Amino acid sequence: MSNKEYDSTEMNTGGGGQPTLSLSPLAVERRLAKTAAMPHNWWPMKERTHIGQEIETALGEVLAHVRGETALSCRIVDDPSAERIVALRKRLKLSRQKFADRFGLDVRAVQDWEQGRRVPDRVARVLLTVIDHDPDSVVRALGTEGSATGDAQTATR
């Protein structure tokens, strides 16, 4: 690939600090066009697999989105601030250790989030959102003991 195609790329870090590569619509279209222009017999397979057909369909949706022909649905989960994480834990009346144990989190990660040293990654943000809305459902799903609010009761199944 020539360096010209990378002119419109940019490295970002997502909420969890993981690098992501952002491409301009023109760069995406060029790459998809190169793939489409490849001879159909470049791969030694005789038949297209089901997963391959799904990938083709997904790439078609991406191309249509890049061209502005369709809008793809997405769900954006906000980065919770350190104060919101502390408030959530305190609302549930749980110590840091009990909060981490109850919801399957690493206590050091919770501490780092609360003190602003780290930002929860995407999966952790989703889990924190669910805990915020319905903590007992997370307790039931994980099969951990007690209710989400620090009572001594045991969750029944």
ChimeraX attribute file (.defattr): number of C-alpha atoms within 10 A of each C-alpha:
attribute: neighborCount
match mode: 1-to-1
recipient: residues
	/A:1	6
	/A:2	6
	/A:3	7
	/A:4	9
	/A:5	15
	/A:6	12
	/A:7	11
	/A:8	14
	/A:9	15
	/A:10	11
	/A:11	10
	/A:12	12
	/A:13	10
	/A:14	12
	/A:15	16
	/A:16	15
	/A:17	13
	/A:18	10
	/A:19	11
	/A:20	11
	/A:21	10
	/A:22	13
	/A:23	16
	/A:24	14
	/A:25	17
	/A:26	13
	/A:27	18
	/A:28	19
	/A:29	17
	/A:30	12
	/A:31	14
	/A:32	15
	/A:33	12
	/A:34	10
	/A:35	11
	/A:36	10
	/A:37	9
	/A:38	10
	/A:39	8
	/A:40	10
	/A:41	8
	/A:42	7
	/A:43	8
	/A:44	7
	/A:45	9
	/A:46	7
	/A:47	7
	/A:48	8
	/A:49	10
	/A:50	9
	/A:51	9
	/A:52	11
	/A:53	11
	/A:54	11
	/A:55	12
	/A:56	12
	/A:57	12
	/A:58	12
	/A:59	13
	/A:60	13
	/A:61	16
	/A:62	20
	/A:63	18
	/A:64	15
	/A:65	14
	/A:66	18
	/A:67	14
	/A:68	11
	/A:69	11
	/A:70	12
	/A:71	12
	/A:72	11
	/A:73	5
	/A:74	6
	/A:75	5
	/A:76	7
	/A:77	13
	/A:78	11
	/A:79	18
	/A:80	15
	/A:81	15
	/A:82	20
	/A:83	13
	/A:84	15
	/A:85	20
	/A:86	17
	/A:87	14
	/A:88	17
	/A:89	23
	/A:90	14
	/A:91	11
	/A:92	17
	/A:93	15
	/A:94	17
	/A:95	14
	/A:96	19
	/A:97	14
	/A:98	16
	/A:99	22
	/A:100	18
	/A:101	14
	/A:102	22
	/A:103	20
	/A:104	14
	/A:105	16
	/A:106	14
	/A:107	16
	/A:108	12
	/A:109	16
	/A:110	22
	/A:111	18
	/A:112	15
	/A:113	20
	/A:114	22
	/A:115	15
	/A:116	13
	/A:117	10
	/A:118	16
	/A:119	21
	/A:120	24
	/A:121	14
	/A:122	18
	/A:123	11
	/A:124	15
	/A:125	18
	/A:126	16
	/A:127	17
	/A:128	23
	/A:129	18
	/A:130	14
	/A:131	19
	/A:132	18
	/A:133	11
	/A:134	12
	/A:135	19
	/A:136	19
	/A:137	14
	/A:138	21
	/A:139	19
	/A:140	16
	/A:141	10
	/A:142	12
	/A:143	14
	/A:144	17
	/A:145	17
	/A:146	17
	/A:147	20
	/A:148	25
	/A:149	17
	/A:150	15
	/A:151	13
	/A:152	9
	/A:153	11
	/A:154	10
	/A:155	15
	/A:156	9
	/A:157	6
